[in-house]
Amino acid sequence: MSRVEDVKLPVVHPKKAFILGSLEKEIRLSFAARIRGTLPEPYQPLISEAKEKDTPDFKYNSERKHLNSRPSLPELTLPVTPYSEPAKEILRLLRAKAPDTEIQVPLNTIEESASSLGVADPLIPSTDAFVTAICYLGSKSLSHVLSQVERCKDRLLSIGPQSEPARRQIISSVLEYWHEKPGVGVNVVDKLLNYTILTPNSVVMWALSDRLGKGEGLVLSHVFELVSNTVAKVTNRVRQIVVARNQPGLPADQTGMLEETLTKEREQMGNLFALVEDALVGVASGSADDMAESADQDDSGEAMLRGWGGRWLRVFRRKMAVEEAWMEERMEQGQRQQAQAQAQAQAQAQAMEGVDSAPVGDVARNGNEDGNGDGTGGAAGEADLDVIF
């Protein structure tokens, strides 16, 4: 059954969201045109022609024609995107592998222009131009974009400490550039996390605060993938530390370092889950800021969004419970192993102390008294023979 009628459902409906998410994942494994050809005709408009582009356009190159009211005058070409000229210069310099000092010049131009326009954080538009140029130059493959990121890593790492909104702008720029193929954007964000250019908290804040809206962001499969992958990266690190801590025979100093690291990482994991919880509770209860302020949301649409919030909340609460249970079990197991190892070490030490403290003459006399010397121990000797035979 093709379920053609489901195409007409609203985007927030779970069935429609499942269709769009499934098509997006099929396109990752194939080509947009090929997947469109396998679909029933009513489904085909769900895959736009823009998805067929191997290299998305560099938005700062886009221009529009402005027609004059007088036909005798020529058309005027006006830039669509602000800061287009310095952004094009950034692209040219990155392509030419120019030094950072040269790249800083057009970045300063964008920031000065943004300040004159009253932009609160001028680093945001300059970051957008810089990251968009990196994505465009690396659009051929993931290895190409990683090569560009590696070259620009120091500058990218410097953005976050200066401005947390600018750090989250990196995510916006990546996923805006790959908005027709969000799976690629998710992979790039994952690599930026590995480089510590992004932090787990910044990814969760971007997805569940900056782009949450009334809860529409929860409908998008790539947003769930982004948050789920980020949470998994954090929990896997905590698990690795627990496993390392439980290794037998670790020196005391290494155990202390691992304990300290584990305490810090568990706290960060708890803070991350708390961020997720706070954002999702608002949507699930209908008390999120945009939901409370909206007067045009129909009852059925709002109910669907609350349902999305509830499902997300249930998933991540379960993830948190699983991680806590796993850690408690492994921590107790590690404590038992350490106690057993200490008991064995103490027993061996006591045995060695007993052997070392006995005089050699006493050991010889004990041997004679056992029936092997002057005949006074014959009974004991016979008992020994009885045991042997």
KEGU-94442 format. One record per residue (C-alpha): residue number from 1; x negated, y, z. Coordinates in steps of 0.5 Angstrom, whole numbers, plus 500, padded with zeros to 3 digits. Layout:
REM residues N
+-----+-----+-----+-----+
|   i |   X |   Y |   Z |
+-----+-----+-----+-----+
| NUM |   X |   Y |   Z |
...
+-----+-----+-----+-----+
//
This chain:
REM residues 389
+-----+-----+-----+-----+
|   i |   X |   Y |   Z |
+-----+-----+-----+-----+
|   1 | 500 | 500 | 500 |
|   2 | 497 | 507 | 498 |
|   3 | 500 | 511 | 503 |
|   4 | 501 | 517 | 498 |
|   5 | 506 | 520 | 502 |
|   6 | 501 | 521 | 507 |
|   7 | 497 | 526 | 503 |
|   8 | 502 | 531 | 504 |
|   9 | 501 | 531 | 512 |
|  10 | 498 | 537 | 515 |
|  11 | 491 | 537 | 516 |
|  12 | 492 | 536 | 524 |
|  13 | 496 | 530 | 523 |
|  14 | 491 | 524 | 525 |
|  15 | 493 | 520 | 519 |
|  16 | 491 | 526 | 514 |
|  17 | 485 | 527 | 518 |
|  18 | 483 | 519 | 518 |
|  19 | 484 | 520 | 510 |
|  20 | 479 | 526 | 509 |
|  21 | 474 | 523 | 514 |
|  22 | 474 | 516 | 510 |
|  23 | 473 | 520 | 504 |
|  24 | 467 | 524 | 506 |
|  25 | 464 | 518 | 509 |
|  26 | 465 | 514 | 502 |
|  27 | 462 | 520 | 498 |
|  28 | 456 | 519 | 503 |
|  29 | 455 | 512 | 500 |
|  30 | 456 | 514 | 493 |
|  31 | 458 | 520 | 489 |
|  32 | 464 | 524 | 489 |
|  33 | 466 | 523 | 482 |
|  34 | 466 | 516 | 482 |
|  35 | 470 | 516 | 489 |
|  36 | 475 | 520 | 486 |
|  37 | 476 | 516 | 480 |
|  38 | 478 | 510 | 485 |
|  39 | 483 | 514 | 488 |
|  40 | 491 | 514 | 486 |
|  41 | 492 | 521 | 483 |
|  42 | 495 | 524 | 489 |
|  43 | 489 | 523 | 493 |
|  44 | 484 | 526 | 487 |
|  45 | 485 | 533 | 489 |
|  46 | 482 | 532 | 496 |
|  47 | 475 | 531 | 493 |
|  48 | 474 | 538 | 490 |
|  49 | 469 | 539 | 484 |
|  50 | 464 | 543 | 489 |
|  51 | 463 | 536 | 492 |
|  52 | 460 | 534 | 486 |
|  53 | 454 | 539 | 486 |
|  54 | 447 | 536 | 488 |
|  55 | 445 | 542 | 490 |
|  56 | 449 | 547 | 493 |
|  57 | 449 | 555 | 491 |
|  58 | 444 | 559 | 495 |
|  59 | 450 | 564 | 498 |
|  60 | 446 | 570 | 497 |
|  61 | 445 | 569 | 490 |
|  62 | 453 | 570 | 489 |
|  63 | 455 | 576 | 485 |
|  64 | 462 | 578 | 483 |
|  65 | 465 | 582 | 477 |
|  66 | 468 | 589 | 479 |
|  67 | 472 | 592 | 473 |
|  68 | 473 | 599 | 472 |
|  69 | 480 | 602 | 472 |
|  70 | 477 | 605 | 465 |
|  71 | 476 | 600 | 460 |
|  72 | 470 | 605 | 457 |
|  73 | 466 | 604 | 463 |
|  74 | 462 | 597 | 464 |
|  75 | 463 | 592 | 469 |
|  76 | 459 | 593 | 476 |
|  77 | 456 | 587 | 479 |
|  78 | 457 | 588 | 486 |
|  79 | 453 | 583 | 491 |
|  80 | 458 | 579 | 495 |
|  81 | 454 | 577 | 501 |
|  82 | 451 | 582 | 506 |
|  83 | 443 | 582 | 506 |
|  84 | 442 | 579 | 499 |
|  85 | 436 | 583 | 497 |
|  86 | 432 | 581 | 503 |
|  87 | 435 | 574 | 503 |
|  88 | 432 | 573 | 496 |
|  89 | 426 | 575 | 498 |
|  90 | 425 | 570 | 504 |
|  91 | 427 | 565 | 499 |
|  92 | 422 | 567 | 494 |
|  93 | 416 | 568 | 500 |
|  94 | 418 | 561 | 502 |
|  95 | 418 | 558 | 496 |
|  96 | 411 | 561 | 495 |
|  97 | 409 | 558 | 501 |
|  98 | 407 | 565 | 504 |
|  99 | 404 | 567 | 511 |
| 100 | 409 | 568 | 516 |
| 101 | 407 | 576 | 516 |
| 102 | 409 | 577 | 510 |
| 103 | 416 | 573 | 511 |
| 104 | 417 | 577 | 517 |
| 105 | 418 | 583 | 513 |
| 106 | 424 | 582 | 510 |
| 107 | 427 | 579 | 516 |
| 108 | 425 | 586 | 520 |
| 109 | 429 | 589 | 514 |
| 110 | 435 | 585 | 515 |
| 111 | 435 | 586 | 523 |
| 112 | 434 | 593 | 522 |
| 113 | 440 | 594 | 517 |
| 114 | 444 | 589 | 522 |
| 115 | 443 | 594 | 528 |
| 116 | 445 | 600 | 523 |
| 117 | 451 | 597 | 522 |
| 118 | 453 | 596 | 529 |
| 119 | 451 | 588 | 530 |
| 120 | 450 | 586 | 537 |
| 121 | 445 | 581 | 536 |
| 122 | 441 | 583 | 529 |
| 123 | 437 | 576 | 530 |
| 124 | 443 | 572 | 528 |
| 125 | 444 | 575 | 521 |
| 126 | 436 | 574 | 520 |
| 127 | 437 | 567 | 522 |
| 128 | 442 | 566 | 517 |
| 129 | 438 | 568 | 511 |
| 130 | 432 | 564 | 514 |
| 131 | 435 | 558 | 515 |
| 132 | 440 | 558 | 509 |
| 133 | 433 | 559 | 505 |
| 134 | 430 | 553 | 508 |
| 135 | 436 | 549 | 507 |
| 136 | 436 | 551 | 499 |
| 137 | 429 | 549 | 498 |
| 138 | 430 | 542 | 502 |
| 139 | 437 | 541 | 498 |
| 140 | 434 | 535 | 494 |
| 141 | 433 | 530 | 500 |
| 142 | 433 | 529 | 507 |
| 143 | 425 | 529 | 506 |
| 144 | 425 | 535 | 503 |
| 145 | 428 | 539 | 508 |
| 146 | 424 | 536 | 513 |
| 147 | 418 | 538 | 510 |
| 148 | 421 | 545 | 510 |
| 149 | 423 | 545 | 517 |
| 150 | 416 | 542 | 519 |
| 151 | 412 | 548 | 515 |
| 152 | 417 | 553 | 519 |
| 153 | 417 | 550 | 525 |
| 154 | 414 | 555 | 530 |
| 155 | 418 | 560 | 527 |
| 156 | 425 | 556 | 528 |
| 157 | 422 | 554 | 535 |
| 158 | 422 | 562 | 537 |
| 159 | 429 | 563 | 535 |
| 160 | 432 | 560 | 541 |
| 161 | 428 | 563 | 547 |
| 162 | 430 | 570 | 544 |
| 163 | 437 | 569 | 543 |
| 164 | 442 | 563 | 545 |
| 165 | 447 | 565 | 540 |
| 166 | 442 | 566 | 534 |
| 167 | 440 | 558 | 536 |
| 168 | 447 | 556 | 535 |
| 169 | 447 | 560 | 528 |
| 170 | 442 | 555 | 526 |
| 171 | 447 | 550 | 526 |
| 172 | 452 | 554 | 523 |
| 173 | 448 | 556 | 517 |
| 174 | 446 | 548 | 516 |
| 175 | 453 | 546 | 516 |
| 176 | 456 | 552 | 512 |
| 177 | 451 | 551 | 507 |
| 178 | 453 | 543 | 507 |
| 179 | 460 | 545 | 508 |
| 180 | 462 | 540 | 502 |
| 181 | 458 | 535 | 504 |
| 182 | 458 | 535 | 512 |
| 183 | 454 | 528 | 513 |
| 184 | 448 | 531 | 510 |
| 185 | 449 | 537 | 515 |
| 186 | 450 | 532 | 521 |
| 187 | 443 | 529 | 519 |
| 188 | 439 | 535 | 519 |
| 189 | 442 | 538 | 526 |
| 190 | 440 | 531 | 528 |
| 191 | 433 | 532 | 526 |
| 192 | 433 | 539 | 529 |
| 193 | 434 | 536 | 536 |
| 194 | 428 | 531 | 535 |
| 195 | 424 | 538 | 534 |
| 196 | 427 | 541 | 540 |
| 197 | 429 | 547 | 535 |
| 198 | 436 | 546 | 538 |
| 199 | 438 | 543 | 545 |
| 200 | 444 | 538 | 546 |
| 201 | 448 | 544 | 550 |
| 202 | 447 | 548 | 544 |
| 203 | 450 | 543 | 539 |
| 204 | 456 | 542 | 544 |
| 205 | 457 | 549 | 545 |
| 206 | 457 | 550 | 538 |
| 207 | 462 | 545 | 536 |
| 208 | 467 | 545 | 543 |
| 209 | 466 | 553 | 544 |
| 210 | 464 | 557 | 538 |
| 211 | 468 | 553 | 533 |
| 212 | 474 | 550 | 537 |
| 213 | 479 | 555 | 535 |
| 214 | 486 | 552 | 538 |
| 215 | 483 | 545 | 537 |
| 216 | 482 | 544 | 530 |
| 217 | 475 | 543 | 530 |
| 218 | 477 | 536 | 534 |
| 219 | 480 | 534 | 527 |
| 220 | 474 | 534 | 523 |
| 221 | 470 | 527 | 523 |
| 222 | 463 | 530 | 522 |
| 223 | 464 | 535 | 529 |
| 224 | 466 | 528 | 533 |
| 225 | 460 | 525 | 530 |
| 226 | 455 | 531 | 531 |
| 227 | 458 | 531 | 539 |
| 228 | 457 | 523 | 539 |
| 229 | 450 | 523 | 536 |
| 230 | 448 | 528 | 541 |
| 231 | 451 | 525 | 547 |
| 232 | 448 | 519 | 545 |
| 233 | 441 | 522 | 544 |
| 234 | 441 | 524 | 551 |
| 235 | 444 | 518 | 554 |
| 236 | 439 | 514 | 551 |
| 237 | 433 | 518 | 553 |
| 238 | 436 | 517 | 561 |
| 239 | 436 | 509 | 559 |
| 240 | 429 | 509 | 557 |
| 241 | 427 | 512 | 563 |
| 242 | 431 | 508 | 568 |
| 243 | 428 | 502 | 564 |
| 244 | 421 | 504 | 564 |
| 245 | 422 | 506 | 572 |
| 246 | 424 | 499 | 573 |
| 247 | 417 | 496 | 570 |
| 248 | 414 | 491 | 575 |
| 249 | 407 | 493 | 578 |
| 250 | 407 | 501 | 576 |
| 251 | 402 | 505 | 580 |
| 252 | 406 | 509 | 586 |
| 253 | 404 | 516 | 582 |
| 254 | 407 | 513 | 575 |
| 255 | 413 | 511 | 579 |
| 256 | 414 | 518 | 583 |
| 257 | 413 | 522 | 576 |
| 258 | 419 | 517 | 573 |
| 259 | 423 | 518 | 579 |
| 260 | 422 | 526 | 578 |
| 261 | 423 | 526 | 571 |
| 262 | 430 | 521 | 572 |
| 263 | 433 | 526 | 577 |
| 264 | 432 | 532 | 572 |
| 265 | 434 | 528 | 566 |
| 266 | 441 | 525 | 570 |
| 267 | 442 | 532 | 572 |
| 268 | 442 | 535 | 565 |
| 269 | 446 | 529 | 562 |
| 270 | 451 | 531 | 568 |
| 271 | 451 | 538 | 565 |
| 272 | 452 | 536 | 558 |
| 273 | 458 | 532 | 560 |
| 274 | 461 | 537 | 564 |
| 275 | 461 | 542 | 558 |
| 276 | 465 | 537 | 554 |
| 277 | 470 | 536 | 559 |
| 278 | 471 | 543 | 560 |
| 279 | 472 | 544 | 553 |
| 280 | 477 | 538 | 552 |
| 281 | 481 | 539 | 558 |
| 282 | 483 | 546 | 556 |
| 283 | 486 | 543 | 549 |
| 284 | 489 | 537 | 552 |
| 285 | 493 | 541 | 557 |
| 286 | 494 | 547 | 552 |
| 287 | 491 | 552 | 556 |
| 288 | 485 | 553 | 551 |
| 289 | 484 | 561 | 550 |
| 290 | 486 | 561 | 543 |
| 291 | 492 | 556 | 544 |
| 292 | 495 | 560 | 550 |
| 293 | 494 | 567 | 546 |
| 294 | 497 | 564 | 539 |
| 295 | 505 | 565 | 538 |
| 296 | 505 | 562 | 531 |
| 297 | 503 | 555 | 533 |
| 298 | 509 | 550 | 532 |
| 299 | 511 | 545 | 537 |
| 300 | 509 | 539 | 533 |
| 301 | 502 | 542 | 531 |
| 302 | 501 | 544 | 538 |
| 303 | 503 | 537 | 540 |
| 304 | 498 | 534 | 535 |
| 305 | 492 | 538 | 538 |
| 306 | 494 | 537 | 545 |
| 307 | 493 | 529 | 543 |
| 308 | 487 | 530 | 539 |
| 309 | 484 | 534 | 546 |
| 310 | 487 | 528 | 550 |
| 311 | 483 | 523 | 545 |
| 312 | 477 | 526 | 545 |
| 313 | 477 | 527 | 553 |
| 314 | 479 | 520 | 554 |
| 315 | 473 | 517 | 550 |
| 316 | 467 | 522 | 553 |
| 317 | 470 | 520 | 560 |
| 318 | 469 | 513 | 558 |
| 319 | 462 | 514 | 556 |
| 320 | 460 | 518 | 562 |
| 321 | 463 | 512 | 567 |
| 322 | 459 | 507 | 562 |
| 323 | 453 | 511 | 563 |
| 324 | 454 | 512 | 571 |
| 325 | 455 | 504 | 572 |
| 326 | 450 | 502 | 567 |
| 327 | 445 | 506 | 571 |
| 328 | 447 | 504 | 578 |
| 329 | 447 | 497 | 576 |
| 330 | 440 | 498 | 573 |
| 331 | 437 | 502 | 579 |
| 332 | 440 | 497 | 584 |
| 333 | 436 | 492 | 580 |
| 334 | 430 | 496 | 580 |
| 335 | 430 | 496 | 588 |
| 336 | 431 | 489 | 589 |
| 337 | 425 | 487 | 584 |
| 338 | 421 | 492 | 588 |
| 339 | 423 | 489 | 594 |
| 340 | 421 | 482 | 592 |
| 341 | 415 | 485 | 589 |
| 342 | 413 | 488 | 596 |
| 343 | 415 | 482 | 600 |
| 344 | 410 | 477 | 595 |
| 345 | 405 | 482 | 596 |
| 346 | 405 | 482 | 603 |
| 347 | 405 | 475 | 604 |
| 348 | 399 | 474 | 600 |
| 349 | 396 | 479 | 604 |
| 350 | 397 | 476 | 610 |
| 351 | 395 | 469 | 607 |
| 352 | 389 | 472 | 605 |
| 353 | 387 | 475 | 612 |
| 354 | 389 | 468 | 615 |
| 355 | 383 | 465 | 611 |
| 356 | 378 | 470 | 612 |
| 357 | 379 | 471 | 620 |
| 358 | 378 | 463 | 621 |
| 359 | 370 | 462 | 623 |
| 360 | 367 | 456 | 618 |
| 361 | 365 | 452 | 625 |
| 362 | 372 | 452 | 627 |
| 363 | 374 | 449 | 620 |
| 364 | 369 | 444 | 620 |
| 365 | 371 | 442 | 627 |
| 366 | 379 | 442 | 625 |
| 367 | 377 | 437 | 619 |
| 368 | 374 | 432 | 624 |
| 369 | 379 | 432 | 629 |
| 370 | 384 | 430 | 624 |
| 371 | 381 | 423 | 624 |
| 372 | 375 | 424 | 619 |
| 373 | 370 | 425 | 624 |
| 374 | 368 | 421 | 630 |
| 375 | 374 | 416 | 631 |
| 376 | 378 | 420 | 636 |
| 377 | 383 | 422 | 631 |
| 378 | 385 | 416 | 628 |
| 379 | 392 | 416 | 630 |
| 380 | 392 | 423 | 626 |
| 381 | 388 | 419 | 620 |
| 382 | 393 | 413 | 620 |
| 383 | 399 | 418 | 620 |
| 384 | 395 | 422 | 614 |
| 385 | 395 | 415 | 610 |
| 386 | 402 | 413 | 612 |
| 387 | 404 | 420 | 608 |
| 388 | 399 | 418 | 602 |
| 389 | 401 | 411 | 601 |
+-----+-----+-----+-----+
//
